[in-house]
Each structure stands twice: as structure tokens, then as C-alpha cells.
């Protein structure tokens, strides 16, 4: 059954590839001094993964649900890659196609790499605001714009959920008057959240009662699995609604491709959680 689902997603991705809207987030990209350029691809295609090695002009790829399936909610998809690359198909386009099949309007975020975590956070804030500003155009509610992130993308979503009130760039237009806080956040095998003393929660993460509801998924055999554990504890202490799943095995970086026990499990759990939020 999962194989058929993935096959359907792949067909959707391929059929819509020529029709997808691409949104350039910035007129003037903060922190960039050179001209805007298309993204650069890495020569590394191991594990059949397409990797983007450089982004200087951040964009959103829009995946719309089929007519009649629109749930009225948007989800920004943040691929991982250690802030060095973006695993753009594995943790980006394939996930967005799956979300669109569920009825969500999905937006794959090409944030800046390599090694530009602050710029990536600027891109995330801007992406949330741009999607909110154009929500009516996509048939979604401005109060139902969330995010999902994988590995470093999970760290980015976690930081974006923390620092949504920080002014990280000069306003560019009316969209920047809107909140950058995601309405909900899904962190799938997130990394780098346990950089505190004795592998505790990263000190600069600000997790208070206004943090959005969070879904967390990881595995015990993931070297980054502790990030999920400490994040869940911090959310519990702040009384933030959160659901955590820690599976026995699956490793790291599996996306939703079939054949991995964790990849087989998390999409159904996440879909159920989203439904329970009323989305």
C-alpha cells in the first residue's frame, strides 16, 4: 500500500513539475552582495538523492492540492542537509507532493546554503510571511500556515518557531508586517537541538507557552535522536501541546521513501496528528 502511495506521489510530482509556481522570496536578499543566481546542484547523487549545494536566491515551490481536496491549510517544507546542502527531492519535493495529496498546499523552501544558518532563518521568516500574505490566493487560511522540517531543516523550523518575533531583516513590503510564527510545526528526525550542557536543549532556543503545537519523530538508532528527546522535554515543561514518537530503528535521512521502518511509520502518524489539530 505504501509503495502505491509513493508511486502516486512520484506521478504527481512528475506531472506537475512543469506547472508549479515558483516564488522568489526577496527583491533584495539580505546579507547577499553578489547578483542573484539559480541554485547549484552537487555532483553527489548517492542514495539517489538530488542535493543543492548553493542557494543565493531563496525560492518557494508551490504544490497545490487537487480541486475539491483543499483543506485550507499551508505547510512550508524545509529539507535537511546539515546547512551544507539541501536534500531537495528526498526531504523537499517528495514530501510536498505527499502533503498536496493529503489536501494541503505545500511550499518547498530553498533556503540559503552552504553554512548560512542565520540567513536560512531570515528565509524561513520571510517564507511564512509571504505565504500568509497570499493565503487567499491559494485558498488557505492565514492562521493555518505551518512548517515541517527534516534534520537541519527540523532545527530551522524549531528556531523559526522560537524566534518569530525577532526582527532579522529590514521589511521589504506589507508581508513583513505579518507574524512569522508557524501555526504548527513538525520536526522529523531534527538535529542540533541538544547543544546545551550535557546534551541538554540548545541554550538560545526560547520555548515558552506561545510556542506552536509540535509533532516530533525520530529513532533510537539515530545519532541525532537526542534532539527529539530534549525538545520534547522542553515543550512539556513549557506546557506546549506536543506529540513525540521514538521508534527503535530507522537511522537518519530516510524521508518517506519505502523500505525503512521509520519512513513507513511517520507519515501516517503525522497525518493523524494534523487531522487532530482540525486541519
Secondary structure, DSSP 8 states (H G I E B T S, - for coil): -HHHHHHHHHHHHHHHTTT-EEEE--SS-TT--S-----EE-S--GGG--EEEE-SS-EEEEE---TT---S-EEEEE--STTT-EETIIIIIHHHHHHHHHT-EEEEEE---SS-HHHHHHHHHHHHHHHHHTHHHHT--TT-EEEEEETHHHHHHHHHHHSTTS--S---SGGGGS----SEEEEES--S---SGGG-S-TT----TTS-EEEEEEETT-TTHHHHHHHHHHHHHTT--EEEEEES---S--TT-TTSHHHHHHHHHHHHHHHHTT-
